[in-house]
Amino acid sequence: MDWAQYYLQLTEMARSGEELGFFDNFFRLFYQAFIEGERWRLYLKGLGMTFELTVIALCIGVVLGVVVAVVRTAHDQQRLGKKNLILGLFNGLCKVYTTVIRGTPMLVQLLIWCFVIFSSSRNKTMIGALGIGINSGAYVAEIVRGGLMSVDIGQSEAGRSLGLNYLDTMRFIVIPQAFKNILPALGNEFITLFKDTSLVSAIGGAELIYYAKAVGARTYEPMFPYLGVAVMYLAAVLVLTWLQGKLERRLRESDRR
């Protein structure tokens, strides 16, 4: 059967006011949303952009989060009576950053980044990646800080006794041990970021929801594009969750050896 011809026939019947059966109407709407004009390519393009945004935002978030976490951990682990004023200043700035970012909605932050700070820029997609990355950094900071604080302080003291400075002690001794503890939480943050990229469409950035809106605007039938996007998000999250679980099992097995 020529599916394209069948679709055209159903479309003509719908335009003439003839009532279609459930399966005929389902096929017409499905074909219109995904097959006609090779619109499925738009969804794949949007999915690729979504993953790209997620990776960029996660890289920004991890870099920011690690810096903030190291500063706050170094401040908290200072000895009594030996407080560093410069470190205290940076610690205060980090506290303000995490408080403001975690205390305000991500959508509001994206609107500020797009229409206030970078109002003259046309690259809304990269602005969205920057905004989501900075938002993620506040949460990653708490994840990393918790992981660093979970490592026994005796490990740091052992590094100092070997002649290592603070940065080398963190790099070679503390962070490798903390990494295994925070990896599951970082995996969850990656999945959360993947879903949060849908907010970028609110500022005109190109990702999965953006292309679904474009298809819905052309077909005047938004149900199937949005349902299709929901299925794509769900499938991707299930795959990412499975990969995360597999990685966690590998880490548990390595700990037993």
N, C-alpha and C positions, 0 to 999 in steps of 0.2 A: 504494500500500500504506500502511495505517495503521501507522506505525512504533511508536507507543505501544502499540497492540493487540498487535503482534508481540512487543514487549518483554515485555508481561504474560504472553503465551503461553509464551515461553521461560522466564520466571521461575517459572511454575507447573510447567513440565516439570522444571526444576532442583530445585525443592523436593520434587517427588515422587520424586526419585532417578533420573530418566531421564537417560541420558548424552547430552550435546549435542555436536554437531560443533564443530570448531575455530572456524569463522567464526560460527556461531550463538552460541557462548560468548563470542567476542570482541565481538560486537555487544551482547550482554547486559551485559557488564562495562563497555563503553564508554558505553552509554546510561545505565547506572546511575551512573557516575562523573561524567558531564558534562551529560546531557540531563534526566534525571528531576528534577523539582522545580526546573528552571532552575538547576542547580548551576553551570553555566558562569558565571553572574553572580558567584559567589563567587571563582572564579579571576581574573576581570577586576578585581574589587574588590581582591584580594590583589596583583595586578600593579600596580595604581595605587598601593597603599600602599607597595609595594617601591620604585617610582620616587620617591615622595615622601620616603621614608626616605633614599634615596640622595642626593637633592638637598640635603636638610637636613644630612646628615652631611658631604657635600662642602663646603658653605658653611662649616660649623664648621671642617672640616679646613683649608680654604684660608686662612681668617682666622688660625687658630692657626699654621699653617705659615709664612705670610708674616711674621708678627710674630717667630716664633722664628728664621727664616732671616735677617731683617734684623738682629736683635740679634747673632747669631753672626757674620754677615759683617762687621758694624761692629767687633766685637771683634777679629776676625782681621786686619782691614785697618788697625789702629792702627799708628801709627809707633813705632819703637823708642824707648824711654825716655819715651813719653807715654801710659802706660796709665791708663785711667779705672777707678777702683775700683768705682763703681756699675755700669758696663757689665760689668765682670768678674763681679760678683755675679749679674747677670741672665743672663750667658752660662753661668755655672755651673748656675743653675736650669734653663735651657733644655737643657743637656747631660744633667742628671738626668732631665728629662721625656722626652727622646728615647730615652735608654738604657733607662729602665724600660718605656716603652710598647712599644718595638721588641723588648724582651727577654722579654716575657711574652705568652702567647696571648690573642687577642682574646676568646675565650669566657670565660676567667678574669676578664678585665677587666669584661665585661658582667655576670657574676655578682656581682662586687664592687659595681659601680654599682647593681645592682638590689636585692640582698639585704643589703648592708651600708650603703652611703652613702644610698640612697634607699629604704630598706626600708619606709617608711610610705606611699610613693607607689603609686597603682594604675595610673598611666599608663605601662605597661611599654614601649609602642611608642616614646614620646618619650625614655624613659630609654635605650632601645636606640639611637636616633638620636644621642643625646648621646655615648654610649660609643663608637660607631663613628666619630663625628666626631672625638673626642679621639684615638682610635687613628690615624685617618687623618692628623691634624695632624702627628704625628711623622714620617711618611713624606713628606708634602708639604713639610715643612720641609727635608728633605735634598734633595728635588727642586729646590725654589726656591733653596736655598743653592748647589747646584751650578750652577744657571743664572746666579745673580748673580756667582759667582766666575769664570764663563766669559767675562764681559764684561771687556775689557781695562781695567786700572786707570787707563790714560790717559784713559779716558772720564770717570771720576770726577774726576780732576785737572783736566780741561778744564772741568767744571762748576764746580769750586771757583774756577778762574781767572776765571770769568764772574760770580763773586759769589754763587753759589747755596750755601745751607747743605747739610748732609748729607742731610736729608730731601727737599729739593727736587731735589737731584742724583739721588737714588734714584728719585724719582717721575717726573721728566721725561726722564732720560737713561738710567739703568741698567736699571730695571725694564722699560720698553718693549722694549729690546733683548733682555733675558733672557727675556721672555715667549714669543717665538717658539721659543727653544731648549727651554723646559720644557713647551710645550703638548702635544706627543706623550706625554710622561710623565704629565702631568695627565689626559690622555684614558685612559691605561691605568689610572690610579688610580680614575677614575670607574667603569670597567668592573669593576675589582676590588671596589669598594665595592658595586656593584649585586649581585654574587654574595655578598658577605659579609653582606648584610642577612638572609640566611637564618638566621644565628646568633641573630637577635632572637627567633625562635620558641622558643629554649631558655629564655628568661626570661618567656615568655608574651606577647610582643608580637605584634601582628596584622600579618602580611604574607603573602606567597604560600605559604610552607610551612605557616603556621598554618592557612590555609583548606584546604589539601590534607589536613592531618591531621584537620580537622573532617569533611571528606567521607569519608575513610577510616574514621573512627570510626563514622559513620552506616551505611556500606555494608558494613563488615567486609571490604573488599577494597582494601587500600592500594596495590596495584600500579599501577592505572591513574591514580589521582590523582598519584602521585609521578612516573610516566612523563610524564604531561601537564605537570607542573610543570617537569620536566627539558627538555622540548621548548620550553616558553615561555621558560625562561632562555636556552637555546641560540639561539632565534630573536632574542630581544632583544639578546644579545651580538653576534650577527652583524650586526644593524642598526647597533648602536653602533660596532662595528669599522669598518663601511663608512663611516659618517659621519666617524669619526676620520680614516680614510685620505683621504677627500675633502677634509677641512679641511687636512691636511698637504700635499696636492698644491696647494691654493690658496696656502698659505704659500710653498711652493717657487717657484711661478710669480711671486709678488709679489717675491721676492728677486731674480729674474732681471731684473726690469724696472728 
